[in-house]
């Protein structure tokens, strides 16, 4: 027994405001505004099983937003678990993708079928990463880019679009840190961390969103935040700008998810704990055995521990998840 879910209607949603591309001093050159999808929302017919608290749910349906459809459930076709995780043919742009966590995530996305564009500042490290990824059989475009130079972002997107024609997945991974006591923290260090960890992800997401994801009515943005977003620092760890920036990155994901959800764009964050990387190696060495002792699983992150997380968030396996932070830290943030 069941009932058929028909369509819902609400009041029209106002158009989105004009977008801007700017630098750290201010905004300039307004571009044409992209209107928000117009409602009513039409829910594909779906069966609702009888339950005392049931209202409306859809099974293998879709939500049409004005002229653009947000494929919430991939049409009327049921998907196997393997199909939910499949990324064949999708294009993933990964910043800071030449080493460490970025390279690990790029490799995972490539293994699941994505075509890859990776960016970094150093050409030699990008060449090594490209050789590694192509050796595994993945299609790769490399882009030398300094994300702290915001004016270079449109050209970087141009290069990805020239090669692949679209961007389905954006992984904002590039970042920086700096260690100093708060009372002695240099202005330049604070600005460097904020530029790479907060400003650049916003400017790049805005560029990809307005040029690619919003017009086609779908997309997936993943931001590398950190467990540092969730709490303060232990004794001997003086990283106030990093912690502040990663808290901002986490809330950036939540806020952008709420604003761009109607466009069919999901935005989530990954919050890694300690992983061996150039960014964290100094702190890992400094904290030593105490770091392991404070972690319930008694280990730090390894070379494969972000792979499943990024594939999950990039794929249809998480198609009903947005605005969330996935913590991958062996339980360290619990205590």
N, C-alpha and C positions, 0 to 999 in steps of 0.2 A: 504494500500500500504506500502511497505517497501523493505528493501534489506537485504541480508544475509551477516553477518560478517564472513569472513574467518579467516585464521591464519595469525599471524604476525611473522616476523623473525628479529632478531638483531644479532650482533656479539657475539661470545661466551664470557661469563663472566669469569674472572680469578678465580682460586680456592682460597678458604679462607686460610689465613695464619695459621700456627700451633698455637694451644691454649696452655695456661699454667695454672697451678694452683700454687699460691704462697702466701706469707704472706706480711706483711707491709714493710719488709725490702727489698724484691725483689722477683723475679720470678724464679722458678726452675722447673725441671722435665717436659720438653715439652711432650705433648701427641700427638697422631696421629691427623693430620689435617683432617677436614671435608670439602670436596669440596663444593663450592657453587653450587646450581642447575644450570645445563647447559641449555642454551636457544637454539633454539627458544622457545618462549612461545606460547602454542597452546590455543587459545580461543575457548571455545565451541561455536558451531553455535548459534547465537542469532539474533533476529529481532531488527532492528533499525528503530524507527518511523521517518518518514520524517520530517525534521526540517531544516531551513536555516543554523543553526550552528551545525548540527549533524555531528559527526565523527563516533565513534564506541562506543557502550555501550552494556553490556550484561545483560540479564534478566534470573535469575535462571540458570546460566551456571557455569563453573568451569575453573580454570586456572591450567594447568599442567606444573609443573616445573621439567623438566628432568624426572627422575624416580619417583619422589615424587609429589603428587598432593596437591596443596593448596586449600582446599575446600572453596573458596571465597563465593559461593552461594549454598552450600549444594547440589551439583549435579544438576539434572534437576527438583527436586521436590520443588514446592512452599511451603512456610512455613507460618502458621498463626502467628499472633502476639504472642499468648501464646507459640507457639513452638519456636519462636525466643528467648524468655527469659528462656526456659527450660534448665536445666543443669543436667538432670538425667544421672547418671553414670559417670560423669566427676569427676576427683580428683583435689581438691583444697588444696594447701599448703599455710597456712597463718601464717606468723611470728608475734610474739607479739600478739598471738591469745587468750590469757587467760583472757583478760579484756579490757575494754574501746572500742576504735574504732575497734581493731582487732577482739574482740569477737562479736561485732555488725555485722561486715562484714562476719565473719564465719557463724553466725546464718542465715544471709540472703542467703548465698550460699547454706547452707544445706537445707533451706526451698525450694529452687528451684531444689533440687535433687542431689546436689554434695556430694561426699564423702569427709570428711574433715581430714586434718592433721594440727594440730596447735602446735606451738612451743612457749616456753617462758623459762625464767631462773628459775622460782620458781615452784617446783613440786606441792606444795599445791594449788597454784592458777590454775595450769593446771588441777588438779583433780576436782576442783570446776567447772571449765569451761566445762570439759568433762561431768560431771554429768548433768549440765544444758542442754548441746546440745544433749546428749543421751536421756534425759528426753523428748525432743521434737521429738525423733525418728530418729535422724541423726546418721550415721556411723562415728566414730571419732577415730583417732589415735593421741596420745599426745606424744610430744618429748621434754624432758628437754634439753635445748641447750642455750649456751651463744654465741651469734653471734659475739661478739667482739673477740672471739677466733676463728679466721678464719680457723684454722686447723681442727675444728670440723665439718665444713660444709659438706664435702663429706660423713661423717658417718650419718649425719642427713638426707641427700638425700637417702642414702642406706636404712635407716629405713622406709622411706615413700615408696620406691620402693618395699621393702620386703613385706609390707602390701598390697599395692594397685597395684603394677606393673607399674604404670605410674604417671605422673604429667601433668595435662592439664592446670591448672590455678595456677600461683604463685602470691601471694599477699605479696609484700615486705612492711610490716607494722611496724615492730619493730623499735624503735627510742629512742632518748634521747635529752634532752635540758639542758642548764645551764645558769643561769643568773649572769652577771657581766659586769661592764663597760669595754669597749674595751681596755682601757689603763691598766686595772688591770686583764685582762682575763688570767686565769692560762693555761699554756701549756697543762697540763694533761686534763683539762676540754675541751679545743679545740679538742684535739686528740680523746677523748671519743665520743664527738658528731659526729665528722667526721667518725670515725670508724663505728658507728652504723647506721648513716643516709646516708652515701655515700659508704664507702668501702664494708660493709657487703652486701648491696643489689646488688652491682656489682658482688662480688665473688659468691653469691648464684645464681644470674641469669645466670652467666657464667657456673656454675656447672650444673644447671638444663637444660640450653640451649644445651650444648655440649653433655650431656648424654641422654637427653630425647627428647626435643622439636625439635632440628635440625634433628636428625636421622628420626623422624617420620613426619617431614614436617609440623608441626602445633604446636601452643601453644599460651598462653595468659599470659602476665605479667602485673601486676598492681602495681604501686608504690604509697605509701602514701607520697605525698609531703605536701604542706601547702600553704595557702594564704601568709604566710611569705616569700614565694619564689618570690612574685610579687612586693614587696615594702619594704621600710625600717621600722623602729619601731617608735611607738608613744612615747612621753615623759614617762619616768618611766619604759619602757620595754627594758631591756638591754640583748638582745639575739643574738648577732652578729654571733656566730657560728651556731646557729639553722637556722637563716635566710639564711646564706650562704650555709649551707648544703642542705636546701630544694630547693634553686635555682639550686644547682647542681643536685639534684634528679630529678627535672623537666626536665632539659636539658639532663640528662642521659636517661630519657624515650624517648625524641625526637630523640636522636642520635642512641640509640639501635634500635628504631623502624625503622629508615631509613636503618640500616645495616642488620637487621634480617627480614625485610619485605619479601624479596625474599624466605625465608625459610617457609613462611606461619605463622610467629610469629608476633602477635600484641603486642605492648607495650604502655601503657597509664598511666597517673598519676591522682590521685584524690588529690585535693587541699582543704582540709577542713579549715573552719574558726575555731572559738572557739567552742569546745565541752567540756562538763564536763568530765574530765578524770584526772588520777593521774598526767599526764604530764602538763596539763593546769590549774588545779584547783587553784594553787597559783596565777597565773596571772589573772584569772577570779575574784578571791577575791580582788586582789589589784586594778584592774581597776574599779570594781564595776559597778554602774549604767551608767557610761560614756560609757562602752562597748556596752550596749544595745542602748543607744542614738545614737551611731555612726553607727548602723546597720539599713538599710532601713526597713527590716522586723521586727525590734524591738524584736528580740529574738536571742538566741544562739542555737547551734545545739542540737538536742535531740537524744534519744536512737534509733530512727528509721531513722534518716535523711541521713545516709550513705548507708542504705540497698538498696534502689533503684539504687543509683549511682554505687555501686560495681557490682550488678547483671547486670546492663546495660553494663558495660565495660567487664564483664566476659563472656557475652553471645553473641549469634549470632545477637542480636539486634544491636550491634555496630560493626558488622563484617567488615564494610568498614571504620572504624575509627582506626587510630593508630598515635602515637606520639603526643597525645593531653593531655592537663591538664584540668580536669573537676573541676570547682570551686564550692564548696558547703559551702557557708558562709553567707547566708541571705542577700547578697548584700553588705557586709561590705567593700569588696575590691574596690567597685565602687567609694567610696568617701574618 
